[in-house]
Amino acid sequence: MTPADPVRILVAVPALNEAAHIEACIASLMAPEAEMARVRIVVVDGGSTDGTQARLRALRDRFPNLTVIDNPLRLQSAALNRVVATCAAPANDILVRCDAHSVYPRRYVLDVAESLLARDAAVLATCMDAGGTSGFQRAAAWLADARIGSGGAAHRGGRISGYVDHGHHAGFRLDWFRRVGGYDASFSHNEDAELDHRIALAGGRIWLDAGIRVAYSVRPTLAALARQYWTYGRGRARTVRKHRLRPRLRQMLPPLLVAALLLGLPLAPATPLALLPAAAYAAAVAMVSLIALMRMRRFCGLWAGPAMAAMHLAWGVGFLVETGFGHPGALPDYPDATVTASRRQAARRPGGRTVSG
């Protein structure tokens, strides 16, 4: 790939109460410092109260290319828009989106920019690899990267690069970002898929680079995982309503499951057959736990079934609630999962296996 001129790149880092992580994040983005010193990095702070702002002032003394601005709307979607509107210089034509709760490998920003410039694409997406330290997180991570958990989304643990309908946002061509009006700042979740839809309508394409990967830690508890997927379901419903889309089958299965379960309970006294959907799903939950137990070879794999139920049911309920009672305001903003980016840049061997560079 042709090296990207650092002057062309603008990096946006939304942050809110990230005192424990912001120093490591910015320090990691600065490698290699000789090149990255020419890249403008903008942290958009949503009103942190935990000491993040003091740490950012110290970081500005260390890294003169670091800028800090306020984000009154607090949402990440608004933060990205604000960076483009107020900080983009005439020389900037690439926007790289990073997370404050992350530690990035050497050359991450440059790799994203170079991959984007090498393709006829408006957006550069990366694959996400789920992980975690607790037994529950490891089981939920195994599920999240499996088709039954991700619904077959290409950016969830995928290994094949190519053009996709949607993926985890890493970089944008700024002319395309401006052309479609940036993110919808009323979205706190699913804002990336909503933007991808508008870019596709305008004729832009999204390239998924499976050689640049983002490792993230799933929610630490069953309740936290359910809250996350509740907001995902609501966000998807808002996108469907806004653009009058016909949801895909994989997106309709969780709401249909929830509807079948809710209808079956009151009908059960009259006809026990109404409980068949609940019995079938309970069997599926048990089967997933057993499969995870055998494949992971750890007892923590038994958490995979409950994690699947939390993901499917919470997503389905969120979708139905937003469809029936949604309003145009933003969704509640829950903290993002711990994210750690890891680049496995280079060589693709036969069979689709990614080899670390």
N, C-alpha and C positions, 0 to 999 in steps of 0.2 A: 504494500500500500504506500501511496505517496504521503510523506509526513505532513501533518497539518500545521500551518503557521499558528503558533499560540495566540497571536494578536487577534485572530479571527474568532476565538472562543470566549464565550461568556458562561460562567458557572453560577447556577442559582441553588442556594441551600436554605430551604425553609426550616425554621427552628422555633420551638416553644418549650421552655424549661428543659434545656439540654446541657446543663452545667457539667454533668458527669461525663458527657461524651463529646462536646463540641471541640475541645482542644485536639483530641485524637483524630477526629474527623478532618479538621482543617489541615493538621500536620500531614495526614496521609494523602490528602489531595495535592499537596505541594510537591510531591516526589514525581519526577526529578526536579529539584528546585530551580536549576538553571533554566529549564524551559518553562516550568509552571509559574515562575516569577513574572512572566509576560502575559499570563492569563488573568483576567479580572474575575475574582471570586466574590460573590455577593451573598451575604447571609441576611435573610429576611426574618426578623424576629417578631413574633406575634404577641409581644408583651410579656416576656419571661419575668418571673419573680423569684427564681431560685439561684440567682447569681450568674446566669448565662451572660448577661450584658456586660458584667465586669470582666468576665473571661474573654469576651470578644474585644473589649478595649485593649487588653493585654496582647491579644493575638494581632491586632492591627499594628502595634508597635513592632512586632516580630515580622509580620508579613505586610509590606506596604501595598501590595496588590489586593488586599482584603478590604471590602467595603461592607458596612452594616447599615441596613435601612429598616424602617418599621413596617409592620404588616397589621394595620388596624383591624382588618377582617379576620385575621388569625388563620384562616383556612389555607392549605397548601396551594389550592387552585388560584386563590387570590395572590398568594406570594409570587408564584411564577409570572403571572400577568404584570405585577408591579415591577419586577426586575426588568422585564422587557420594555415596559413603558418608560421607566425612569433611568435605567442604567446602561442600556445598549448603546454602544458607540457606533459610528458609521462603519468602522472596520469589522465589527462583529457580524458574522453570518451563521454561527453555530451556537446553539444554547444546549448546555449539558445540565441535566437535572440530577441533583444528589440529595441524600438524606442526612440530616444532622446526627442521627442516631446510628452512624455507620463509620466503619474504618475501611478505607479503600486501598487496594494494592497499587504499587508503583505503576505509573503511566495510565491509570484508569481513564482520566479525562481525555488524554491524547488518543488513546485507543478508541474510545467512543467517537470522537470527532473524525478520526481517520476512517473508521468503518462506515460512518454515515456518508462521508465525502466520496467513498469508493463506489457508492450505489446510487441509482436513480430513485431516491427515497426522500420523503418529507420527514420521516420519523425513524429513529434507530431504537429498537427495543432489544432487551436482553432477557435471557432465561433466568428463572428464579428457582433456587434449590432450597427446599425447606430443611430445617434442622432444629436442634435444641439440645438441652443438657439433661432435663428430667426424663423419666420414663414416659410420662404422658406426652411430652413434646416430641420425643423420638417416634412414638406411635402415630401421633397426629401428622408429623412430617412425612412418614412413610405413606400415609393416606393422601396427603396433599399433593404429592408428586405422582400418585397413581391415577389412572383414568377415572376410577370410580369416585375419587375425591375432587379432582380438578375438572371433571367433565370433558376431558380431552383438550383443554386449552394448551396451545403449542408452547407458550412461554413458561408453563409450570413443569419444570424438570425436563423439558424437551432436549433433544440432541441434534436437531436438524435446523440449519439456517435456511431462511427463505422469506418470501413476502407473505405477510399474514394480515388478517383483519384487525387484530389487536394484540398488544403485548405490553410488557412492563417498560414504561418510558425511561429512556436514558438520554437521548439527544434529539434535537430538532434543527431543521434548517429554519432560520429566523424568518425568512420571507414567507414560508408556508405557515408558520405559527401566527404571524400577523395577518396573513391573507384570510384565515378563517376566524380571526378574532380571539385567539388564545383559548384558555380554559373558560368554562362557564363557572364564574366565581361563586355561584350559589350552591355548587356541588361540593360536598365534603368527601364523598365516596363515589366511585365509578366515573369520576371526572376524566380519567384517562380514556376509557372506552367511549365516552360521549364525544370527546375531542377527536378520537380516531375515526368515529363515524362521520363527523363533519369534514375531516380531511379527505376521507374516501369519496364523499359526495363531490368534493371540489376537484377530484382527479389525482390526489396525492396517494403515495404508497408507504407502507410501513415495512421496514426490513427487520427481521428478527435475527440477530447475530448470536448463534448458540456458542460461539467461542468466547464471548464476554458474558460472565455469569454473575448473578447476585445471590449470595447465600443469606437467608433470613431465618430468624428464630420464630417459630410459631408461638401463639399465645400460651401462657404457662398453665392455664386452668381450663376446665370444660366450660365454665361460665363465661370466661373472657373470650374463648373461641366462639361461643354462641353469640355474644354481643357483636363481635367482629362480622360474623356472617349475616346477622340481622341487618347491619348497616349496608353490607354488600347487596343484599336482596332489595332493600329500599332504593339504593342508588341505581341498580339495574332497572327497577320499575320506573324511576324518574326518567331515565334515558329512553325507555320504551314509550312512555307517555309523551315526552317532549317531541320525539321524532316520529311518533305514530308507527312504531316498528312492529313487526310480527316476531315475537320471541322465537328463538330456536327451540327445538324439542328438548335439548339438554337443559335449557333454562326454564322450561315449563314443568319439568318433572318434579322438582321440589314443591312448587305451589300445588300441583295436582295431588301429590302425596299428602300434604297437609290438609287439603280439602277432603280427601278420602277418609283420613283419620277423624277429622272433626264431624263429618257426616255419619261415620260408622258408629260412633259412641252412642248418640241418642237413639239410633235405630236398632242397636243390639238387643234390647229387651223384646222387640217384636220379631226380629230375625237374626239369629246368631251369625248368619252369613255376612252380615254387615261388618263383622270384625275380621274378615279375611284379609283386607289390606293391612291392618295392624299386625296380624299374625305373620303375614308374609314378610313385612318389613322387619319385624323382630327377628325372624329367622335369618334375614340378610345381614342384620347387624351382628348376630352371633357368628355367621359364616365369615364375615370380614375379620372379626377378632381372631378366629381360628387360623385363617390364612396368614394374617400378620404375625401371629405367634410362631407359625412354622417358618415363615420366610425370614423374620427377624431373629428367630431362635432366642427370644427373650420373652419373659412373662409380661413385660410392659407392652408387648404387642396386643394384649387383650384390650388395651385402651383404644385401639383403632376403631372398633365398632361403635362405642359411645361417641368418639370424635366424629365419625361419619354422621351419626344421628344429629349431633349438635349442628354440624355444618348444613346438612340438608334441611332440617326442620326450621332452624333459625332463618336461613336464607329464604325458604318458602313463606314463612310467616311475615318476614319483612317485606317481601314482594307483594303479598296479598294486602297487608296493611297500607302500604304506600299506594297501591293501585286503588284501593277503596276509599282511603281517607287522606291521601297525600295532599300537600299544599306546596306552593312554589318556593317556600323558604328553604334554607339549607338544612341538611340533616345534622343531628348531633355529631360532634367531632370527637371520636375516641382516639387515644394515642396509638400511633402505629406500632407494629411489632418491632422487636429488635432486628435491625438489618445490618448485615456485614457483607460488603461486596467482596467477591473474590474473582479475579480474572484468570481464566484458563485459556490464554490466548495461544493459538497456533494449531498446528497440524491436525487435520482431520484424517484419521486412518480408515481403511475399509471397514464397513460394518457400522459406521456412524459414531465411533467412540471418540470422545474428545480427549486429547492428550495435553496435559499442562505444559505451558511454555516456561 
